[in-house]
Amino acid sequence: MVTAIVTFFILGYLCIALESVLKINKAVPALLMCVVCWTLYAIGGSDPGVDTSSRLLHHLGETCEILFFLMGAMTIVEIVDANGGFYFVHDALATTSKRKLLWRITMMTFILSAILDNLTTSIVMIMVLRKLIDDHKDRMIYGGIIIIAANAGGAFSPIGDVTTIMLWIKGMITTGGVITQLIIPSIVSVVVSALLVQLYLKGDIKAPEKKEDASSMAQNPGDRTLILCIGVGGLIFVPIFRLLTGLPPFMGILLALGVLWLVSEYRCNRHALFCENSHLKVTTLLSRIDMATILFLLGILLAVATLQETHVLTAFGEWLNEASDGNHYLVTGIIGIVSSIVDNVPLVAGCMDMYPIAASGDFGVDGLFWQLLAYCAGVGGSMLIIGSAAGVVVMGLEKISFGWYLRRFTWIAFLGYIAGIGVYALESLFF
């Protein structure tokens, strides 16, 4: 039965990869793959005595943490965007040179993803990008570097990626250790990638017209600033809320959304003009949420969970360790590549269960294995567009196909990935 589960997972994954050829939304095979894999697991793939429904609900809970976080972050960004808040960022990044814009977007994405997280940063940067570039083909290229920069920025920060948060909370890495050891490899990986992306960009930018309706223009600049500060400040507060309360990140994002919604409703009630323009109401903005992407993420994460439940991922990790003869550069490097195919969260979780923390050495706190795992699982997800939450979001927002990204950006992300590992190896030798 395990073979059947793996077979259906591969078939479903191929359908997702061939979305542009089959002309079927990627959410369809993801949902079908999820149901079929769990049905096979319930029929005969589970261990004796295991309550399949309880295990499914357990994984659903973990998945919903990500989905509610994503929906909350998307809504916050939509509110800020509808109120003209991102024109401030637009003015700060605006330039007529495509290559200058490339570096400005890359640097801002890299920095923001370390402070917020790669998922939220990708949403914000895509919304800003739409105000900077009118040509969709150009936006797709910039979307590719946003994915790479967001994942690289999240890899060296303990709060920048789900996997680094997991390793940090479990005590495998420390804040000081992961930042000092991984910041240079992360910078090198994104710089190498950006240099290669320049090959796709020539000439000047055709910026979209700065269109604002009467209600937007009538807003007080102070109100716009207020909405921007509450929205972005709420996103920044999420990791702080987690540290203070110990609650999952989606609770922090719901708090930020609730406060922003409250302020928006107050402004609507205070100004009749806002009430007359329903597109500024949060209830209307909720309709802009890309539910197809949400359902795709639901399907793919729950389908991957069956591989975790059947111990396929753990067995793969054990085989990899034996085949590599304990070469942790090779092990983590391959894990990083695999993380671009399946979700990096269960991969890292499997590694954390398989390798306990040692008193010293590669498996000690801030050891080589754990730091490389943080880097590889984060940056490696950029090699395929569905290999990271940032990629899935950009894929949905800008309608980038799997095949287009595979042809244009996989090799770029891979070379940046390898360059970062090489820099880390040099650091380990000389420092």
N, C-alpha and C positions, 0 to 999 in steps of 0.2 A: 504493500500500500504506500510505503514511503516513496518508492520509485514512481508510482502513479502521481503522487503529489508533486514531486520534483518535475516530472514530465509536463504536467499541466501548468506549473509555474513558468517553465521555459517557454511553452507555447503562448501563454498569455503575455509574457514579456516580449516575445517576438511580435505579437500583434500591436503592442504599444510602440515598439520601435518602428514598425511599418505603418504608423498612423497616416502619414501623408500618402502612402500607396493605397491602403485599404479604404481611405476616406471615412474612417470610423473614429469618433472621438475616443481618446485614450482612456476616458473614464469607463467606457463600456467593457473592454477586456479586463480592466483592473477589477471591476466589481464582479464580473463573472469568474475570474480567476480566484478571487477571494472566496466566493461562495463554494465553488467546486473543491478547492483545496481544504477548506474547513469541513465540508461534507465528507470527503474521503478520510479526513483525520478522525471524524466522529464515528464513521462506519468501522474502520479497522486500523487506523494509524496511531491511535493513542496508546499510551502505556496502560497496563492493567490497573484498575482502581482509580484512574484519572477521571474527574468530572469535566467532560469536554465543555459544557456550557459555562462552568465557572472559569475555565481557562480562557474561553473566548471573551467573556465579560471582563476579565483581567486585562487582556490585550486591548479590548475596546476602550477601557478606561484610559490606558496609556496613550492610545491613538487620539482620543478625544481631547486630551490635554494639548496636543499639537494643533488639532483642528480648531478648537475654541480660541487658542492663542492667535492662530492665523486669521480667523474671522474677525476677532477683535482688533488686531493690528490693521487689517484691510479697511475696516470701518473708520478707524481713527484717521487713517491717511486720506480716505475719501472725504471726510468732514473738513479736514484742513485744506484739501485741494479745492473743494467746492466753495470755500470761503476765500480763495485767493491767497492762502498762506504760503504756498510754495513759490510764488513769484519773487519772494525775498531771496530764496536759494537760486532761483533762475538768474536773477541779476548778479549774484556773486559768481556764478559759473560761466556766464555768457561770454562767448568769444566767437569770432568768425572762422577760426582755424579748426578743422576737424581733429588734427593731431593734438593741438593744445587742449581741446575739450576732452579728448581721450585721457590725458594725464590728469586733468582736474577731476574728472569723474572717478578715475581709478583711485586717486589719493583720498578723495572724500569718502568713497565707498569703503576703502580699506580701514580708515580711521573710525568711521561710524560703526562698522560691524564689530569692532573690538569693544566699543562702548555699549552699543545696543546688543544686537545679535544679527547673524547673517540673513535671517529670514525677514525681520522687520526692515533692515537696511535696504534689502533688495526692493521691497515694496516702495519705500520712500524714494529711492533713486530712480526707479522706473517712472514714477509720477512726475518727478522733476525733469527727467529726460524728455517726456512728452511735451514739455513746455519749451524745450531747447531745440528739438529737431522735428521737422515735419515729415521727412522721408522715412517710411517704415523700414526700408532695407537698411538704411544707416542706423536706425534705432535698434535693429536686430543685432548689428555688430557691437554697438555699445552695450546692449543687453548681455552679450556674451562676456565682455570684460567685467561687467558688474557681477556676474555669477562668480568668476574667478577671484576678483578682488574681495568680494564678500566672504567667500569661504576661506581665503588666505588670512583675512583680517580676523576672522573668528577663531582660527586655529591657535593663535598665540595668546589668546585671552581666556581666562578661566570662565568667563560669562559670555563668550562670543559664539559658542556653538553648543548644541545639546550634548555632544560627546565630551567636550572639554568640561562642561558642567558636571557630567556624570563622574569623570575621573577626579575632578576637583573635590566633589562632595564625598567620594569614597576614600579620599586621602592618598590617591596614587600620585598626584601632582600638587604642587603648591603654587600660589599666585606668583611669588617672586621667581621660583624656578622655571615655570613654563614661559613666563614673559622674557626673562633674560636669555633663555636658551633657544626659544623658537621665533623671536621677533625678527632676527636677521634672516633665517631661512624663509620665513613667510614673506618678508619684503623682497628677497631675491626672486622667489617664485612668481610674485605678481609683476615685478619689473621685467623679468624675462618674457612673460606672457604679453605684457603691454607693448614691448618692443616689437614682438612678432605681429600683434594685432595692427600695428601701424601700417603693415603691408597692405591692408584692406582699405585704408583711408587716404584719400587724396582730395585736394581742393578745399573749397570753403563750405560753410554750413548754410543750408536753406532753413532758416528758423520759421516756425509757425507764427502767424500773426497773434499778437497778444489780445485775444478777444475777451471782453468782459461785458456781461449784461448790465442792465441798469441797476439791478439790485446789488450786484457785486461792486459796482463803481460807487454806489451810494453809501457803502459801508465806511465807517470811520477807520482810518489806518490803524488806530489804536486797537480797535476790535479785531482786525486781522491779525495783528501782532499777538493779541491775547489768545486767539484760537491756535495760532502756530505754537506759542510757548506752552500752552496746556497740552496740546497734542504731542509735540516732540518731547516735552518734559515728562509727560506720562509714560512714554515709551522708555525714556532713560531711567525712570523711577522703577520700572519692573524688576530688574535684578536687585535693586536696593530693597524693594518690598519682599523679595524672596529671602534675602539675607536676614531681614528683620523678623519675618514671621515664620519662615520655613515652609510656607505654602507654595504650591506649584506656580510657575510663571503665568499660566492662564488666568489665575486669580488676580494677579497684578494688572494684567492687560484689561480685565473686566472692570477693575477699579478705575483705571485711566479712562476707559470708554464711558463709564457711568458719569464721571466728573465732567468730561468734555460734552457729553450729551446734555447734562444738566445746564451747563453754561450756554449751550446752543439753544435750548428750549427757553431759557430766560431771555436771551437776546431776541428770539422770535416773538415772545410775548411783549417785549418792550418796544419793538419796532414793527409796526403793522406791515411795512414793505416786505419784511422777511417772511411773514406769515402768508402773504399773497403769492410768494414764489416758492412753490412746493419743492423745487429741486434743492433747496437749501435745508429742508427738513431731514432729520436723521432717518426717519421711517422711509423716506424716499431713497435716500442714499444707500440704505441696506439692500435695495434691489440691484445695486451695482456689484455686489459680491459675486465673484466667479464661482458658482456652486459646482460647475463641472470639474474645476481643479480641486475643490474640497472633496468631492466624491472620488476623484482619482486617487488622491492621497489616502483617503479612507481605505479604498480597495487594495492599494499596493502595500500599505503598512500592515494590514491584517493578513494579507497573503504571505508576506515575509514572516509574520509571526508563526505560521504553520511550520516553516523551515526551522524556526527556533524550537518549537514544541517537539518536533520529530528529531531533534538533536543533529540535524544536518549541518548547521553552522558550526556547532561545537566540534563535530567529527572532522569537518574541513580544517578547522584551526589546529587540531591535534595532528592531523596528517601533514599539514603545512610545516609545523614545527619539526616533525621527524624528517621530512623530506629535505628541509633546509639545513639539517644538522645543527640547529640552534642558532643560525645566523639571523639575528634579530633585525638587521637592516632589510634582509630579504623577506622575512616574515611580515613585518609591518608594511613594507613596500607593496607586497602582493595584497595585503588586507586593504590598503588604500585603493588599489586598482579595483578590487572586488566591491569596495564601498560605492563605486560609481555605478554598479549594476544593481546591488541590493542596498537597502537602507543601512547607513553606517551605525545607527543606534543599536540594533540587535547584534551587529558584528562586534562592536566595542563591548557591549554587555556580555557577550560570549567570552571574549578575551579576559574580561575582569573576573568572570567566574572560573575560567580555566587556569589562570595564573594568579596565585595569591601574592600579596605584598611580601617581599623579603626584607630582611634586616638591612641588607646592602646589595650592591651590584646592580645589574640591569633591571631587576624587578623590585629594587628598593624605591622608597619615595623619591620622586623626581629622577628615577633611573632612566637609562637610555630607552628601554622598551616602552615605558609609559609615555615619555615625551614624544618619541617617534610615532607612537600610536595616535596621540592627539593631533600631530601634524598630518600624518598620512590619511587618517580617517576624515579629517576636515578638508584638506586641499585635494585629496584624491577624488572626492565627490564631484569635482568640476569637470572631470574627463567626459562624463555623459550628462546631458541636460536633466535627466531624471535621477541623477546620482546624489542630489542634495535638495533640501527644502527650498533653498534659494533658487536653484535651477527650475524646480517645478513651478514656483511662483512666477518667475520671469517667462517661462514657457507659456503659462496661461495668460498672463497680462499682455504679452507682445505677440502671441500666436506663433511662436517659433517651433518648427517641427523638429522631431528627433533627428531625422536624416540631415537636415541643414546644419545643425549644431555638430553632428558627428563629422561631417566633411570639413567644416570651417574651423572648429575650435577644439576638437578632441586632441589633435596633435600639439596644439599650442599649450593647452592645459597640461598635457603629459610632459612636455619639455620643461615647463616651469616647475612642475612637481619634482622631477628628477634633479633639477638645479638646486632646489631647496634641500633635498636630502643630502646632496653633495656638500652643501655649505654646513649642514649640521654635522656631517662626518668630520669635516675639517675643524669645526669647533671642538668636537670631542677629542681630537688628537692634540690640539695645541692649547686648550684652555681647561 
